[in-house]
Amino acid sequence: MYLSSCDSIAAMWGGESHRDLVLFFLVLTPNILIIAVMMAWPITAVEVRRNRVPWQHWVVLILTTLLLPQLKDMGPRWPLLTYLPNPFVRFPVFSFWPINAFFVFLPGLVACIAILAHRRLSSYVLLIGGAIYILLWLVIIIFMNSGNMA
């Protein structure tokens, strides 16, 4: 199932030679956010010992962590995401593409909000992970999928 969707994306984007590039983006995009969240937890634990961490930062960190299982259901079948648990609540699928785009970008947007709550290293890690996630999704949507959200 997954390989056929990659082949169709690669065929739309320019043939078989770009299949490896498509696979690279499909693997990197969700995993960059997962790695950023995994790095933010221990950094926040160290920051708690030194300084007080505001509750808003904890809310953003927990919400981003709870949104990670949603990555399993978004977009094409993500490779190497079988280690994530099944989502607690599945996002609805709408025929109006801006709403679908919002749900695809939501984990990255929540991660980027961390910088507004707490200006420390863990927030910067979440900001960078969320920004790269959003940027790579835009690359996938615009360049590799011919601008189609479906």
PyMOL commands that set and color helices and strands:
alter all, ss='L'
color gray80, all
select helices_A, chain A and resi 2-13+16-50+55-72+97-117+121-144
alter helices_A, ss='H'
color red, helices_A
deselect
rebuild
show_as cartoon
